[in-house]
């Protein structure tokens, strides 16, 4: 039985795409292996958001190419965003690469690999097998990401509801690698969620590059509700779904109908990952983020008014071209106002073919690093304080199975997306909702004792 090895870099969207690819290989008689040196097909699903992610993927593929000495018929391939953006350049850079499949071609990866394996077997010399580069756009590709691979504890799953992005932020290459917005029909998404319930899934996370803009070009508003709010209502009606998450929304399109949904959809968890990027209006404008910091803060305040316990996490870029000390202090001010429950802080890095890369007033690495560390210190102080305040409280937790770092303990998440570690029986407790008495915290992780009937 042939084996496939799949390494994934990047966001949840990439994780979900890799899962789809893995399932298609399994359906074709492959087994998925965690060891690249024993695989017949070696694939790297890539990210282009930051240069570091690309360099990691290139470095790993370069190292894995050494396995060809042991098995000259191994098929090597790049998938995803870097594959889309760099295309035919990749086999020239790494001559052992056989396949480059773009973001709209995941459903063709297995066919391409099987064809390459057959050609290598027939040629008996791997250098006679020309690489396949498949990065063209394909209509309705958003509807091909719908299958899930079996997992020991498949309690929580990602569900891709759309592909692409139309916003074209000046720092981001995603619109060029993922294409324009395309949404899947609500009935298809609901059916996928129902199939997941039948497999024991109790929580779904709806995925989209800008998830709250789902369906705005394809589907009409109904009773003043956006297609995304309609989708949330439809998924909420599914028996067996206990929690609904979504990521990542954009302030544009984050209207009152979505905010109000937190008031009448109890399965919608008390957490939103809501990228702010900057607290400076001047920098937001340079980023081509068409909102002001005050609007972002207003949306956060409105969500807290509807759901007082809601946790808000965010993404922030420091050191964007032209960012002054005053601009940076505006970002700190916004962080202090919102009191984010978590924040992913990134130093700005140039991405090829993006407008920001050509802007004047690029900041030094020293300034970017100083601001990065300073903002991380502020965020961490808020996170630690909030988690410390939870010690002695009782929190509802969805058990996801054994902890990643210690298989003798279990892990779950609160409605606010905080990780809780506790003891118990995975076979009996995975997928169950129950309360946990929080007894301590390390600052970022909670520890507690289950309260079971």
N, C-alpha and C positions, 0 to 999 in steps of 0.2 A: 504493500500500500504506500503510495507516494506521500511525502510530508512537505508541509509549507511552514515557513517561519515568517512572522509578520511583526515588524517593529514600528511603533507609532510615535510621532512627535506632534506637539501642538495641542489644539483645543478639543473640546468635547465633540465638535463636529467631526474632527478627524478620527476620534475614538469610535464614534458611531459608524463612520464610513469603513473603518478597518473591520469592525464587527460584521458588517454586511459582506465584505469580501471574504472573511474567514468562513462564514456560513455557506457561501457559494462554493468554496473549495470543499467543505465537508460534504455537501450535496453531490459533488463530483467524485467522491471516493477518497479524498485526501484526509490526512490527520494533521492537526495543528500541533507543532512542536515548539517548545520554548528554547530549543538549542539550534542555533543557526548552522553549526557544523555538521548536523545530521539531516539537514533539509535538502529536498530536491528543488524547491522554489524558495528564494529569499527575497522578501519585499520590504521596502522602507516607505511608510506613508509619511509625507513630509509637510513641513510648515514653512511659510515665508514671512510671517509677521515680523520676526527679528532675524538679523544676520546670524546670530549665535545658533538658532535652530537649524538654519541651512548648513552651517559648518559642521554641526554635530551629525546631521544626516549624511553629508558627504564623507566625513571622517569614518563613520561607521561602515558605510558601503565600501569604502576603500579597504578597511580592515577585513571585511567579510569576503572580499574578492579573493583572499588567500585560500579560501576553502576550495577553490576551483582546482588547485593542485591535487587534492584528494578525490574530487569528483568533477571532471571537466564538463559534465553535462548539466551542472546546476544552472537554473535560470535565475538571473538577478534583475530586480526591477524597482524603479522609483514610482510612487503614486503621489497624488495630492497636489498641494499648492505649488511647491517648488518644481514638481514635474510639469505643471501647467505653465508656469512662468518661464522656465528655462528650456523646456522641450528638448530638441535635438542637440543642444549644447551638452547635455549630460553624458550621453554615450561617448562623445569626443573627449570629455574630461576624464571619464572612467571607462575605458574601452571594454571592460568585462560586463557592463550594463547591457542587458538584452531588451528591457522593456521600460518605456516611459509612458505612463497612463495619467491623463489629466483628471481634473475634479468632476468632469461629467462622464467619465468612462469607467467608473468602478465596476459596473455591471458587466464589463467586457474583459476584465482582468483575467478571470479564470480561462476563458476561451483563448486569450492571447498566450497565456502560460502553457496551456496544453498543446497549442500549435507549436510553440517554441521547443517544448520538450520533444515532440515528434520530429521536428526538423533536426534537432541535435542528434537524436538517435539515428536518423537516416543519414545525416552527413558524416557522422562519426568523428567530426572535428568541429569544435565549438566556434572556430574562427570563420567557418563558412556560413554561419547563421547571422544574417543581418538583423540589427535591432529593430524593434517595433516602436514607433513614436506615435501615440494616439492622443492628441490634445485638442481636437476640433470640438466645437460646440455641438450639443446634441439635444434636440427638442424633447421635452418631457423627462429629462434625466432626473428631475426631482422626485419622480414617482418610482424610481428603481431602488431607493434605499428604504426597505420595508421589512427585511428578514433579520432575525436575531439568532445568534449562536447560543447553544445550551450552556448554562453555567451551573456550578454546584449550588450557589445561593443567588439566584437571579431575582432578588427582591426589588431592586430599583433599576430602571432601564431608561436610556435615552430614546426619544422618538423624534426623528427628523420630519419637520412639517413644511420645510421650504428650503430652497437653495438661493444663493446669490445675495447681492447687496447693490443698491443704487446710490448710496450716500456719497461715496468717493471722498472720504476724509483724506487730507493731503499727506498724512503719514502712513496710509494703509494701502497695501497691495491687494487686499482681498477682493474688491470689485473686479479686478483684472484677472484674478485666478479662479474666482467662483462664478463670475458672470452676473447677469442681472437677476432681479428677484423673480422667483417662480414658486408658487404655492401649490401644495397638494390639496385635493378636495377633502372637505371635512369628513364625509362618510368613510373614505379610505383610511384616514388617520384614526378614526374611531374603531374601525375594524381591526387595525393593527393593535390598538390598545386592548381590545377584547381578547385577541389571541395571546397577548402577554399575560393577561389575567389568568387565562387557562393554564399558563405555565408557572403560575405562582407569583407573578409580579404584583406588587402592591403600591408601588410609587412610579410615576412616569415624569420625566423631565422633557418638556417640549423644546426642541432645538430649532433655532433659526439664526442667521447672521444678524438680522435685526428682527427679533421674533415677534414684537408687537405690531410690525408692519405686515404681518402675514396676510396674504390674500387681498391686499388693497387694490390690486389691479385686476384680479380675476373674479372676486365675489363682492356682492353689494352689502351695504349696511342693512341691518334689520332692526326696526324700532330704535334707531339711533345707536345701535351697538356695532362695533367694528367686527370684521370677520374673525379677528383673534379672540375677542370676548365671546363671540358665538362658539368658537372652538372650545374655549375653556368650559363653557356651559355644557357642551355636548360630551366632553370627556368626564366632566363631573357626574353625569348621569350614569356612568358605567358602574354596575355592581362589581365590587371587588377592588376597585381603585380606592385606595385610602388617602393618598396624597398626590398633589399635582404641583410640579415646579416648572419654571420656564427660564430660559436664558438665551441670549442677552437682549434686553430691550434698549430702546433709544429714546431720549426725551422727546424727539419729534414723533408724534403718533401716540405718545403716552397720555391719552385723553381721560376725561372723567369717567367714561364707561368702564375702563379697565380698573381705575382706582376704586370705583364703586363695587366691582366684582369681589374685592376682598371683604366686603361687608355681607355678601349673601352666598358665597361659595366656600363653605368651611373646609373642603378638601384642598383648597388653595393654601399652601403653607405660609407661615409667617416669615417669609424670606424672599428678597428680590436682589439679584445681582444687577446693578444699575450703573453702567460706566459713565463717569463724569468727565474723565480725561484731563480737565483743568478747571480751576476756579476763577481764572482770569478771562474776562470777556474778550480782551484783545487777542489772547492766545487761542481761545475757542474759535474766533473768527479766522485766524490764520490756519487753524486746523480744518476749517470748513465744517465746523460743528454748528449748525444753524440754530443755536439757542444761547441764551445768556445764563450766567451762573445763578442769577436770582430765579429763573424759571426752573432750573434743575432742583434748587433747594425748595421751591414752592411745591413741586411734585412730591418730593420726599416728605415734606410736612403734611401734605394731604393724605399720603398713604398712612402716616402715623396717626392721623386723626381718625381714619377708618379702622385701622388695626394698630392700636397703641403698642403692642409688643413686637411689631414687625422689625426684623433685622434687615439692614441694607448694607450690602457689600458693593465694592466699586473697583474700577480700574482708573489709574492716574498715570499720566506721563509727565515726568519732570525733565527739564532741560530742552524743551522744544525750541527750535530756532527762534531767536529773538526774545526768549523769555528773560525778563529782567527780574531783579530781586523783588520789586514791587509785585510783578505778576505772580511770582512764586508765593509771596506772602498772602496773596488773594486765595491761592489754592489751599494754603494752610488754614486760612480763615473759614473756608467752606467746609473743610474736614472737621474743624472744631465745632461748627454749627450742626452739621448732620450727625456727627458722632457715629461714623461708620462702624459696623460690627466686624468688618474685615475689609482690607484694601490691598490690591495688587499694584504695587508701585514699580514703574518701569523707567529706566533712563532712556531718553529718546535715542534711537539708532537709525541711521540712514537706511532706507530701503530703495534699491534701484528702481528707477522708472516711476517714482512718486514725486509730486511737486515739492514736498518738504525737503527732499534731498538736495534740491537745487536752490533752496532759499539762502539768502545771505544771513549773517549773524548766527552762524552755527556756534554752539557753546562748546567750551573745552570739556574734556572728559572729567577733569578735576571738579569743575563746577557741577556737572551733572551728578557725579558721585556724591558730592557733599549734600546736595539737595535730596538725593535719593535716600541717603542714610538719615538725614534729619527728618524727612517725612515718615520714613519707616518707624523711627523712634516714637513719633507722635501717634501713629496708627497703633503700634504695639501697646503703648500705654493705655489707649482707649480699650483695645481688645482685652487686655489683661484685667483691667478694672471691671469691665462688663462680665467677664467670665468668673471673676472672684465674687461678684455680687450674686451669682447663681448658686454658690456653695450654700447648702442648707435648704435649697428649694426642691420642689418635685417637678420633673419635666417629662412630657410625653416623648417617647423614643420609638422609632421604627427600627427593629433589629435587622441588620443587614447580613449577619453571619460572623464568622471568626474575624478577629482583629488582624490587620495586615502585619503588624509588628510582633504580635504574640498570639499564636493560634490557640493558646490555652484560654484566652479571654474572648469575649464577644464585643462587637462594635455596633453602634447605631447612631442615628442622627435625631436631633431635636427638630421641632417645627421651624426653628430659626437656623437650621443647618449646622449646628454645633455638634462635633463628634463627642460621643460618650462611650467610655470603655467600662465594661462590667463583666461579671462572671455568670455562667449559665450554660444551658444545653443548646447548641446550635440547631440540632435537628428539630427540637421542640419550639424554639423561640424565634428562629429566622422568619421574617415576614410578619411577625406579630407586632402590634402596637401595645405598649404598656408604659406605665410610669416608672421613673427611676429617681431615687433620692440621691441628689448630688452631694457627695461628701468632700471632694477636693478637686483642685485643678492645677495643672502645670503652667497655666497661663493661656494656652491655646487648646488644650484637650481637657475634657471633663471626665471624672471618674465617679461611679456611683453604684448603688445597690438596687436591683430591680424590685418593684413592688408587684408581686404576682398574686392572683386570687387562688 
